[in-house]
Amino acid sequence: AIFHQGDIRDLDFLDTVFASENFDACVHFAACSLVPESMEKPFKYFDNNVYGMLCLLETLKKHQTKMIVFSSSAAVYGDKKKMPITEEDIPSPTNPYGESKLIMEKMMKWADMAYGIRYVSLRYFNVAGAASDQSVGEDHRPETHLIPIVLQVPLGIRKNLVIYGNDYDTEDGTCIRDYIHVEDLAKAHLKGLDYLASGNPSDVFNLGSRKGFSNLEIVKTASDVTGREIEYTFGPRRPGDPARLIASNHKAKEILGWIPEKGLDEIIRSAWEFHQKHPHGYEGDN
Ligand code: UDP
């Protein structure tokens, strides 16, 4: 593959990339994706995510690239009472990040109607874990995601973690999320491409495991996997967080033939192996 670095909102840049090859399809990952940041800086999300999507769709139209696999999010759903969430449930985001992803989905719908650009929108639930050979894993600056933060405690990078909120309407009072392994996620994209290449219509799919784990259960599992005590304290709720997000994955199974193969233990174990090998991320490798 050839790597071109540029800004998704730069039409000239996109034009150059799309003129360099005849692309059959586009897999669109480029976006901001942090719930708390989006609550503080909503315009950043409408600019980079929504306007970025407009630039991309214009480019796809111009260069006649008629298939797109899109990274959507469970954040489009918002605070649902009934679990697991199905694709039929009406989206109602509780933060600008989820709102931006929902708008991006709608833009693709109308691009399909008008220009025949078909899409598969993959609504990711919580993705974590690392490549089985530890070559690729999470390295965000700053880190905000639960599993890498939890693992920073046994790594000795932080003394403890703060769990945001223990007064949610859940069994132990902490938020519940549905985790999938990044390698299972990657496979779903290939299935999405095959689905579109076979001429199927645009559609939306949840990517989750149908199992929910509370933030406290994540800490407990990480403690079991690493064999270390993990200290935590409770802090206030993080604005924009829904209490529960658990996916029905029935549709992805039936239509794409996708089932997540790796469970929470394996997700945390692979992340732990990666972080032990790269305690300071990729930069520390040099
Ligand atoms: N979380 C937490 N402490 C942290 C980071 C995250 O309690 O230091 C919680 C967060 O409030 C949410 C869950 O962990 O309930 C998952 O958050 P994350 O940012 O990993 O993913 P999100 O669900 O926002 O996509």
Boltz pocket constraint, residues with backbone or C-beta under 6 A from the ligand:
constraints:
  - pocket:
      binder: B
      contacts: [[A, 33], [A, 35], [A, 126], [A, 144], [A, 145], [A, 146], [A, 147], [A, 149], [A, 161], [A, 162], [A, 163], [A, 164], [A, 165], [A, 175], [A, 176], [A, 177], [A, 215], [A, 238], [A, 241], [A, 242]]
      max_distance: 6.0
